Amino acid sequence: MVDETTPKKICLFGPQGSGKGTQAERLVGLFGVPHVSPGNIFRQAVAEGSELGLKVESIINSGSLVPDEVTNQLVKERLELEDCLDGFVLDGYPRNEVQAVALDEVSTLTHVIVIEIPDEESISRISMRRTCSNCGMTYHLQSKPSKVEGVCDSCGSELVQRDDDKPEAIRHRLNIYHQETEPLIKRYEDRGVLHRIDGRGSIDAVWERVQSCFFS
């Protein structure tokens, strides 16, 4: 059985398209803790046209990352809320040494899971992602297609490929991941909280591997 007696402070690592968000949501359901994803918060802000959204929209669309000081403050404020006291699932943070140091000042991770896939699979997966131009719902041409091609099931608006889902932007983000994020893995390996899993195969197959990280 899964040990539910202690708070689970979980972080998912992996290149773009590795399925971190999907597996994060399943972990949220398993443990009943919040899903903290800076990327999702930023995208929501962009869709709402808020001050934060306007600030980060051009950065996100170019495939670059939001400045560390903005992201660190956002995550700090979120993790200090009461619903995170019993655990959380972090997805997309920390991305570099500066962010990892900032996270250490706020919380101590109990499980770090690295979902590994080859770069070419990452590019292939994300290139097939489509987003509703109105409500922001996401689809995938292969694994989660809309009922009518190019049309959102929810609101009937046009589905588009975001600029940061195009191959050139994906390659740029993968380079950043390899250069800045991968070196953090040893940090957590040295602490004895790291788990590596193969991200290839079906979502259910990967989920089985993720769950195995929590069996005693």
PyRosetta script that sets phi, psi and omega in degrees:
from pyrosetta import init, pose_from_sequence

init()
pose = pose_from_sequence("MVDETTPKKICLFGPQGSGKGTQAERLVGLFGVPHVSPGNIFRQAVAEGSELGLKVESIINSGSLVPDEVTNQLVKERLELEDCLDGFVLDGYPRNEVQAVALDEVSTLTHVIVIEIPDEESISRISMRRTCSNCGMTYHLQSKPSKVEGVCDSCGSELVQRDDDKPEAIRHRLNIYHQETEPLIKRYEDRGVLHRIDGRGSIDAVWERVQSCFFS")
pose.set_psi(1, 156.8)
pose.set_omega(1, 177.4)
pose.set_phi(2, -77.4)
pose.set_psi(2, 133.2)
pose.set_omega(2, 179.3)
pose.set_phi(3, -75.9)
pose.set_psi(3, 115.8)
pose.set_omega(3, -178.9)
pose.set_phi(4, -112.7)
pose.set_psi(4, 16.1)
pose.set_omega(4, -174.1)
pose.set_phi(5, -82.0)
pose.set_psi(5, -21.3)
pose.set_omega(5, -179.2)
pose.set_phi(6, -122.2)
pose.set_psi(6, 152.2)
pose.set_omega(6, 178.7)
pose.set_phi(7, -57.9)
pose.set_psi(7, 139.5)
pose.set_omega(7, 177.5)
pose.set_phi(8, -104.9)
pose.set_psi(8, 110.6)
pose.set_omega(8, 178.1)
pose.set_phi(9, -108.2)
pose.set_psi(9, 94.4)
pose.set_omega(9, -165.4)
pose.set_phi(10, -107.2)
pose.set_psi(10, 141.9)
pose.set_omega(10, 174.1)
pose.set_phi(11, -131.1)
pose.set_psi(11, 134.6)
pose.set_omega(11, 177.4)
pose.set_phi(12, -106.4)
pose.set_psi(12, 128.0)
pose.set_omega(12, 173.3)
pose.set_phi(13, -111.9)
pose.set_psi(13, 157.8)
pose.set_omega(13, 176.3)
pose.set_phi(14, 155.8)
pose.set_psi(14, 154.6)
pose.set_omega(14, 179.0)
pose.set_phi(15, -66.5)
pose.set_psi(15, 166.3)
pose.set_omega(15, 177.7)
pose.set_phi(16, -55.6)
pose.set_psi(16, 136.2)
pose.set_omega(16, 178.4)
pose.set_phi(17, 85.9)
pose.set_psi(17, 3.0)
pose.set_omega(17, -177.7)
pose.set_phi(18, -77.9)
pose.set_psi(18, -9.9)
pose.set_omega(18, 178.7)
pose.set_phi(19, 94.8)
pose.set_psi(19, 18.7)
pose.set_omega(19, -178.8)
pose.set_phi(20, -57.2)
pose.set_psi(20, -46.0)
pose.set_omega(20, -177.0)
pose.set_phi(21, -62.9)
pose.set_psi(21, -42.2)
pose.set_omega(21, 179.4)
pose.set_phi(22, -63.6)
pose.set_psi(22, -46.9)
pose.set_omega(22, -179.3)
pose.set_phi(23, -69.9)
pose.set_psi(23, -32.3)
pose.set_omega(23, 176.7)
pose.set_phi(24, -60.8)
pose.set_psi(24, -44.1)
pose.set_omega(24, -179.6)
pose.set_phi(25, -63.3)
pose.set_psi(25, -35.2)
pose.set_omega(25, 178.1)
pose.set_phi(26, -69.6)
pose.set_psi(26, -37.4)
pose.set_omega(26, 176.7)
pose.set_phi(27, -65.8)
pose.set_psi(27, -37.7)
pose.set_omega(27, 176.5)
pose.set_phi(28, -59.4)
pose.set_psi(28, -43.4)
pose.set_omega(28, 178.4)
pose.set_phi(29, -67.6)
pose.set_psi(29, -36.2)
pose.set_omega(29, -178.7)
pose.set_phi(30, -68.7)
pose.set_psi(30, -43.6)
pose.set_omega(30, -173.6)
pose.set_phi(31, -104.7)
pose.set_psi(31, -10.5)
pose.set_omega(31, 179.2)
pose.set_phi(32, 67.9)
pose.set_psi(32, 37.2)
pose.set_omega(32, -179.8)
pose.set_phi(33, -117.8)
pose.set_psi(33, 163.1)
pose.set_omega(33, -178.3)
pose.set_phi(34, -71.5)
pose.set_psi(34, 150.7)
pose.set_omega(34, 173.1)
pose.set_phi(35, -98.1)
pose.set_psi(35, 117.1)
pose.set_omega(35, -178.9)
pose.set_phi(36, -110.3)
pose.set_psi(36, 109.4)
pose.set_omega(36, -178.4)
pose.set_phi(37, -132.4)
pose.set_psi(37, 105.4)
pose.set_omega(37, 178.8)
pose.set_phi(38, -54.5)
pose.set_psi(38, -38.9)
pose.set_omega(38, -179.4)
pose.set_phi(39, -59.5)
pose.set_psi(39, -44.1)
pose.set_omega(39, 179.1)
pose.set_phi(40, -66.0)
pose.set_psi(40, -38.5)
pose.set_omega(40, 179.3)
pose.set_phi(41, -65.1)
pose.set_psi(41, -42.5)
pose.set_omega(41, 179.0)
pose.set_phi(42, -64.2)
pose.set_psi(42, -44.1)
pose.set_omega(42, -178.9)
pose.set_phi(43, -64.3)
pose.set_psi(43, -36.8)
pose.set_omega(43, 176.8)
pose.set_phi(44, -64.6)
pose.set_psi(44, -40.1)
pose.set_omega(44, 179.0)
pose.set_phi(45, -63.9)
pose.set_psi(45, -39.1)
pose.set_omega(45, 177.6)
pose.set_phi(46, -63.1)
pose.set_psi(46, -46.5)
pose.set_omega(46, -179.2)
pose.set_phi(47, -61.5)
pose.set_psi(47, -33.9)
pose.set_omega(47, -179.4)
pose.set_phi(48, -83.2)
pose.set_psi(48, -11.9)
pose.set_omega(48, -179.0)
pose.set_phi(49, 68.7)
pose.set_psi(49, 28.2)
pose.set_omega(49, -179.1)
pose.set_phi(50, -74.3)
pose.set_psi(50, 173.5)
pose.set_omega(50, 179.2)
pose.set_phi(51, -59.0)
pose.set_psi(51, -43.2)
pose.set_omega(51, 177.3)
pose.set_phi(52, -63.8)
pose.set_psi(52, -41.2)
pose.set_omega(52, -179.6)
pose.set_phi(53, -61.2)
pose.set_psi(53, -44.9)
pose.set_omega(53, 178.9)
pose.set_phi(54, -63.3)
pose.set_psi(54, -33.6)
pose.set_omega(54, -177.2)
pose.set_phi(55, -69.5)
pose.set_psi(55, -37.9)
pose.set_omega(55, -172.6)
pose.set_phi(56, -102.2)
pose.set_psi(56, -8.0)
pose.set_omega(56, -173.7)
pose.set_phi(57, -58.1)
pose.set_psi(57, -49.6)
pose.set_omega(57, -177.5)
pose.set_phi(58, -66.6)
pose.set_psi(58, -32.3)
pose.set_omega(58, 178.9)
pose.set_phi(59, -66.5)
pose.set_psi(59, -47.5)
pose.set_omega(59, -178.8)
pose.set_phi(60, -62.9)
pose.set_psi(60, -45.1)
pose.set_omega(60, -177.0)
pose.set_phi(61, -64.8)
pose.set_psi(61, -24.9)
pose.set_omega(61, 179.0)
pose.set_phi(62, -82.7)
pose.set_psi(62, -7.2)
pose.set_omega(62, -178.3)
pose.set_phi(63, 87.1)
pose.set_psi(63, 2.2)
pose.set_omega(63, 179.6)
pose.set_phi(64, -87.1)
pose.set_psi(64, 176.3)
pose.set_omega(64, -177.1)
pose.set_phi(65, -104.8)
pose.set_psi(65, 148.8)
pose.set_omega(65, 177.2)
pose.set_phi(66, -66.7)
pose.set_psi(66, 142.8)
pose.set_omega(66, -179.2)
pose.set_phi(67, -51.5)
pose.set_psi(67, 143.0)
pose.set_omega(67, -175.9)
pose.set_phi(68, -56.4)
pose.set_psi(68, -41.9)
pose.set_omega(68, -175.6)
pose.set_phi(69, -63.0)
pose.set_psi(69, -33.4)
pose.set_omega(69, 178.1)
pose.set_phi(70, -70.5)
pose.set_psi(70, -47.8)
pose.set_omega(70, -178.1)
pose.set_phi(71, -65.9)
pose.set_psi(71, -42.8)
pose.set_omega(71, -179.4)
pose.set_phi(72, -60.4)
pose.set_psi(72, -42.9)
pose.set_omega(72, -179.4)
pose.set_phi(73, -66.5)
pose.set_psi(73, -41.2)
pose.set_omega(73, 179.1)
pose.set_phi(74, -59.9)
pose.set_psi(74, -48.5)
pose.set_omega(74, -178.0)
pose.set_phi(75, -67.7)
pose.set_psi(75, -41.3)
pose.set_omega(75, 179.0)
pose.set_phi(76, -57.1)
pose.set_psi(76, -48.6)
pose.set_omega(76, -179.1)
pose.set_phi(77, -62.3)
pose.set_psi(77, -38.6)
pose.set_omega(77, -178.5)
pose.set_phi(78, -70.1)
pose.set_psi(78, -43.7)
pose.set_omega(78, -176.3)
pose.set_phi(79, -71.9)
pose.set_psi(79, -18.2)
pose.set_omega(79, 179.2)
pose.set_phi(80, -85.7)
pose.set_psi(80, -5.5)
pose.set_omega(80, 176.9)
pose.set_phi(81, -72.5)
pose.set_psi(81, 154.3)
pose.set_omega(81, -171.7)
pose.set_phi(82, -60.1)
pose.set_psi(82, -34.8)
pose.set_omega(82, -175.8)
pose.set_phi(83, -69.3)
pose.set_psi(83, -11.2)
pose.set_omega(83, 178.4)
pose.set_phi(84, -94.4)
pose.set_psi(84, -3.9)
pose.set_omega(84, -176.7)
pose.set_phi(85, -64.9)
pose.set_psi(85, -30.3)
pose.set_omega(85, -179.3)
pose.set_phi(86, -95.8)
pose.set_psi(86, 13.1)
pose.set_omega(86, 177.5)
pose.set_phi(87, 124.0)
pose.set_psi(87, 170.0)
pose.set_omega(87, -178.9)
pose.set_phi(88, -165.7)
pose.set_psi(88, 167.5)
pose.set_omega(88, 173.1)
pose.set_phi(89, -122.4)
pose.set_psi(89, 113.5)
pose.set_omega(89, 178.4)
pose.set_phi(90, -92.6)
pose.set_psi(90, 134.2)
pose.set_omega(90, -179.8)
pose.set_phi(91, -136.2)
pose.set_psi(91, 117.1)
pose.set_omega(91, 178.7)
pose.set_phi(92, 90.5)
pose.set_psi(92, 16.8)
pose.set_omega(92, 179.9)
pose.set_phi(93, -161.1)
pose.set_psi(93, 136.0)
pose.set_omega(93, 1.1)
pose.set_phi(94, -81.4)
pose.set_psi(94, 155.5)
pose.set_omega(94, -179.7)
pose.set_phi(95, -107.0)
pose.set_psi(95, -14.5)
pose.set_omega(95, -178.3)
pose.set_phi(96, -153.4)
pose.set_psi(96, 179.2)
pose.set_omega(96, -176.0)
pose.set_phi(97, -61.6)
pose.set_psi(97, -41.3)
pose.set_omega(97, -179.8)
pose.set_phi(98, -60.3)
pose.set_psi(98, -44.1)
pose.set_omega(98, 180.0)
pose.set_phi(99, -69.3)
pose.set_psi(99, -36.8)
pose.set_omega(99, 179.3)
pose.set_phi(100, -63.9)
pose.set_psi(100, -40.8)
pose.set_omega(100, 177.8)
pose.set_phi(101, -64.4)
pose.set_psi(101, -42.7)
pose.set_omega(101, 179.1)
pose.set_phi(102, -62.6)
pose.set_psi(102, -39.2)
pose.set_omega(102, 179.5)
pose.set_phi(103, -65.5)
pose.set_psi(103, -40.1)
pose.set_omega(103, 179.2)
pose.set_phi(104, -58.9)
pose.set_psi(104, -28.6)
pose.set_omega(104, -179.6)
pose.set_phi(105, -77.3)
pose.set_psi(105, -15.1)
pose.set_omega(105, -177.1)
pose.set_phi(106, -105.5)
pose.set_psi(106, -39.7)
pose.set_omega(106, -174.2)
pose.set_phi(107, -156.5)
pose.set_psi(107, 166.7)
pose.set_omega(107, 177.5)
pose.set_phi(108, -120.2)
pose.set_psi(108, 119.8)
pose.set_omega(108, -177.1)
pose.set_phi(109, -71.8)
pose.set_psi(109, 142.3)
pose.set_omega(109, 177.0)
pose.set_phi(110, -101.5)
pose.set_psi(110, -26.1)
pose.set_omega(110, -179.9)
pose.set_phi(111, -142.5)
pose.set_psi(111, 126.7)
pose.set_omega(111, 174.2)
pose.set_phi(112, -120.9)
pose.set_psi(112, 117.5)
pose.set_omega(112, -175.8)
pose.set_phi(113, -111.7)
pose.set_psi(113, 123.9)
pose.set_omega(113, 178.2)
pose.set_phi(114, -103.3)
pose.set_psi(114, 116.5)
pose.set_omega(114, 177.5)
pose.set_phi(115, -96.5)
pose.set_psi(115, 113.8)
pose.set_omega(115, -171.0)
pose.set_phi(116, -103.7)
pose.set_psi(116, 128.1)
pose.set_omega(116, 172.0)
pose.set_phi(117, -141.3)
pose.set_psi(117, 154.3)
pose.set_omega(117, 177.3)
pose.set_phi(118, -67.0)
pose.set_psi(118, 154.4)
pose.set_omega(118, -179.5)
pose.set_phi(119, -57.1)
pose.set_psi(119, -43.0)
pose.set_omega(119, -176.3)
pose.set_phi(120, -64.7)
pose.set_psi(120, -32.7)
pose.set_omega(120, 176.4)
pose.set_phi(121, -70.9)
pose.set_psi(121, -36.6)
pose.set_omega(121, 176.4)
pose.set_phi(122, -58.9)
pose.set_psi(122, -48.6)
pose.set_omega(122, -179.1)
pose.set_phi(123, -63.1)
pose.set_psi(123, -43.1)
pose.set_omega(123, -179.4)
pose.set_phi(124, -62.6)
pose.set_psi(124, -45.1)
pose.set_omega(124, -178.2)
pose.set_phi(125, -63.2)
pose.set_psi(125, -48.6)
pose.set_omega(125, -174.2)
pose.set_phi(126, -72.4)
pose.set_psi(126, -33.3)
pose.set_omega(126, -179.7)
pose.set_phi(127, -62.0)
pose.set_psi(127, -22.0)
pose.set_omega(127, -179.9)
pose.set_phi(128, -94.4)
pose.set_psi(128, 5.9)
pose.set_omega(128, 179.5)
pose.set_phi(129, -82.8)
pose.set_psi(129, 140.0)
pose.set_omega(129, 177.2)
pose.set_phi(130, -130.5)
pose.set_psi(130, 147.8)
pose.set_omega(130, -175.4)
pose.set_phi(131, -128.5)
pose.set_psi(131, 140.4)
pose.set_omega(131, 177.7)
pose.set_phi(132, -67.1)
pose.set_psi(132, 130.1)
pose.set_omega(132, -178.3)
pose.set_phi(133, -70.0)
pose.set_psi(133, -12.8)
pose.set_omega(133, -177.8)
pose.set_phi(134, -108.6)
pose.set_psi(134, -58.5)
pose.set_omega(134, -172.7)
pose.set_phi(135, -97.3)
pose.set_psi(135, -11.6)
pose.set_omega(135, 176.3)
pose.set_phi(136, 85.4)
pose.set_psi(136, 2.1)
pose.set_omega(136, 178.6)
pose.set_phi(137, -63.0)
pose.set_psi(137, 141.0)
pose.set_omega(137, -176.2)
pose.set_phi(138, -106.3)
pose.set_psi(138, 148.2)
pose.set_omega(138, 178.7)
pose.set_phi(139, -133.8)
pose.set_psi(139, 170.6)
pose.set_omega(139, 175.8)
pose.set_phi(140, -138.4)
pose.set_psi(140, 129.7)
pose.set_omega(140, -174.1)
pose.set_phi(141, -58.9)
pose.set_psi(141, -26.4)
pose.set_omega(141, -177.5)
pose.set_phi(142, -102.7)
pose.set_psi(142, -53.0)
pose.set_omega(142, -172.3)
pose.set_phi(143, -93.2)
pose.set_psi(143, -21.0)
pose.set_omega(143, -178.8)
pose.set_phi(144, -147.6)
pose.set_psi(144, 64.9)
pose.set_omega(144, -178.6)
pose.set_phi(145, -73.8)
pose.set_psi(145, 154.9)
pose.set_omega(145, 173.7)
pose.set_phi(146, -74.1)
pose.set_psi(146, 159.2)
pose.set_omega(146, -178.6)
pose.set_phi(147, -63.9)
pose.set_psi(147, -39.6)
pose.set_omega(147, 175.7)
pose.set_phi(148, -113.9)
pose.set_psi(148, 126.1)
pose.set_omega(148, -175.6)
pose.set_phi(149, -55.4)
pose.set_psi(149, 127.3)
pose.set_omega(149, 176.2)
pose.set_phi(150, 79.3)
pose.set_psi(150, 6.4)
pose.set_omega(150, -176.8)
pose.set_phi(151, -127.7)
pose.set_psi(151, 133.2)
pose.set_omega(151, -179.6)
pose.set_phi(152, -68.7)
pose.set_psi(152, 130.9)
pose.set_omega(152, 178.0)
pose.set_phi(153, -64.2)
pose.set_psi(153, -32.8)
pose.set_omega(153, -172.4)
pose.set_phi(154, -78.6)
pose.set_psi(154, -49.7)
pose.set_omega(154, -173.7)
pose.set_phi(155, -123.0)
pose.set_psi(155, -3.8)
pose.set_omega(155, 176.6)
pose.set_phi(156, 80.6)
pose.set_psi(156, 7.5)
pose.set_omega(156, 179.8)
pose.set_phi(157, -83.4)
pose.set_psi(157, 170.8)
pose.set_omega(157, -176.8)
pose.set_phi(158, -71.9)
pose.set_psi(158, 140.2)
pose.set_omega(158, 173.5)
pose.set_phi(159, -91.9)
pose.set_psi(159, 136.8)
pose.set_omega(159, -177.3)
pose.set_phi(160, -130.3)
pose.set_psi(160, 161.9)
pose.set_omega(160, 172.7)
pose.set_phi(161, -95.9)
pose.set_psi(161, 116.8)
pose.set_omega(161, 179.8)
pose.set_phi(162, -64.3)
pose.set_psi(162, 152.2)
pose.set_omega(162, 179.2)
pose.set_phi(163, -58.3)
pose.set_psi(163, -36.9)
pose.set_omega(163, -177.8)
pose.set_phi(164, -80.7)
pose.set_psi(164, 2.8)
pose.set_omega(164, 173.5)
pose.set_phi(165, -103.5)
pose.set_psi(165, 5.1)
pose.set_omega(165, 178.6)
pose.set_phi(166, -86.9)
pose.set_psi(166, 149.9)
pose.set_omega(166, -172.1)
pose.set_phi(167, -51.1)
pose.set_psi(167, -41.5)
pose.set_omega(167, -177.2)
pose.set_phi(168, -65.5)
pose.set_psi(168, -37.3)
pose.set_omega(168, 178.2)
pose.set_phi(169, -71.7)
pose.set_psi(169, -36.0)
pose.set_omega(169, 178.7)
pose.set_phi(170, -64.2)
pose.set_psi(170, -44.9)
pose.set_omega(170, 179.5)
pose.set_phi(171, -60.5)
pose.set_psi(171, -38.9)
pose.set_omega(171, 178.7)
pose.set_phi(172, -62.3)
pose.set_psi(172, -44.3)
pose.set_omega(172, -179.2)
pose.set_phi(173, -69.8)
pose.set_psi(173, -33.7)
pose.set_omega(173, 176.7)
pose.set_phi(174, -64.4)
pose.set_psi(174, -39.8)
pose.set_omega(174, 177.3)
pose.set_phi(175, -60.9)
pose.set_psi(175, -42.1)
pose.set_omega(175, 178.1)
pose.set_phi(176, -63.6)
pose.set_psi(176, -41.5)
pose.set_omega(176, 179.6)
pose.set_phi(177, -59.8)
pose.set_psi(177, -47.8)
pose.set_omega(177, -177.8)
pose.set_phi(178, -65.9)
pose.set_psi(178, -37.0)
pose.set_omega(178, -175.4)
pose.set_phi(179, -81.4)
pose.set_psi(179, -37.7)
pose.set_omega(179, -170.7)
pose.set_phi(180, -111.5)
pose.set_psi(180, -33.6)
pose.set_omega(180, -174.7)
pose.set_phi(181, -92.2)
pose.set_psi(181, -43.9)
pose.set_omega(181, -178.6)
pose.set_phi(182, -55.1)
pose.set_psi(182, -38.3)
pose.set_omega(182, 178.7)
pose.set_phi(183, -60.2)
pose.set_psi(183, -20.6)
pose.set_omega(183, 179.7)
pose.set_phi(184, -70.9)
pose.set_psi(184, -21.8)
pose.set_omega(184, -174.5)
pose.set_phi(185, -58.1)
pose.set_psi(185, -41.1)
pose.set_omega(185, 179.8)
pose.set_phi(186, -62.6)
pose.set_psi(186, -33.3)
pose.set_omega(186, 178.9)
pose.set_phi(187, -54.4)
pose.set_psi(187, -45.8)
pose.set_omega(187, -177.3)
pose.set_phi(188, -84.7)
pose.set_psi(188, -26.2)
pose.set_omega(188, 174.3)
pose.set_phi(189, -63.6)
pose.set_psi(189, -41.8)
pose.set_omega(189, 179.2)
pose.set_phi(190, -63.9)
pose.set_psi(190, -24.7)
pose.set_omega(190, -179.9)
pose.set_phi(191, -88.1)
pose.set_psi(191, -5.5)
pose.set_omega(191, 178.0)
pose.set_phi(192, 76.8)
pose.set_psi(192, 22.5)
pose.set_omega(192, -178.6)
pose.set_phi(193, -115.4)
pose.set_psi(193, 7.9)
pose.set_omega(193, -173.3)
pose.set_phi(194, -91.7)
pose.set_psi(194, 138.5)
pose.set_omega(194, 175.1)
pose.set_phi(195, -133.0)
pose.set_psi(195, 126.4)
pose.set_omega(195, 177.0)
pose.set_phi(196, -103.7)
pose.set_psi(196, 133.7)
pose.set_omega(196, 176.6)
pose.set_phi(197, -135.3)
pose.set_psi(197, 154.1)
pose.set_omega(197, 177.6)
pose.set_phi(198, -78.9)
pose.set_psi(198, 122.3)
pose.set_omega(198, -177.8)
pose.set_phi(199, -90.5)
pose.set_psi(199, 4.0)
pose.set_omega(199, 179.2)
pose.set_phi(200, -84.2)
pose.set_psi(200, 158.0)
pose.set_omega(200, -178.8)
pose.set_phi(201, 100.4)
pose.set_psi(201, -169.7)
pose.set_omega(201, -176.9)
pose.set_phi(202, -72.7)
pose.set_psi(202, 161.6)
pose.set_omega(202, 177.6)
pose.set_phi(203, -59.2)
pose.set_psi(203, -41.0)
pose.set_omega(203, -179.6)
pose.set_phi(204, -66.4)
pose.set_psi(204, -37.3)
pose.set_omega(204, 179.6)
pose.set_phi(205, -65.7)
pose.set_psi(205, -42.0)
pose.set_omega(205, 178.1)
pose.set_phi(206, -66.3)
pose.set_psi(206, -38.1)
pose.set_omega(206, 179.2)
pose.set_phi(207, -61.0)
pose.set_psi(207, -39.1)
pose.set_omega(207, 176.5)
pose.set_phi(208, -59.3)
pose.set_psi(208, -41.2)
pose.set_omega(208, 179.6)
pose.set_phi(209, -68.3)
pose.set_psi(209, -39.1)
pose.set_omega(209, 178.6)
pose.set_phi(210, -62.5)
pose.set_psi(210, -46.4)
pose.set_omega(210, -179.0)
pose.set_phi(211, -61.0)
pose.set_psi(211, -31.8)
pose.set_omega(211, -178.3)
pose.set_phi(212, -63.6)
pose.set_psi(212, -18.3)
pose.set_omega(212, 178.7)
pose.set_phi(213, -70.7)
pose.set_psi(213, -13.8)
pose.set_omega(213, -174.8)
pose.set_phi(214, -114.0)
pose.set_psi(214, 1.9)
pose.set_omega(214, 177.4)
pose.set_phi(215, -83.8)
pose.set_psi(215, 136.0)
pose.set_omega(215, 179.0)
pose.set_phi(216, -84.7)
pose.dump_pdb("model.pdb")
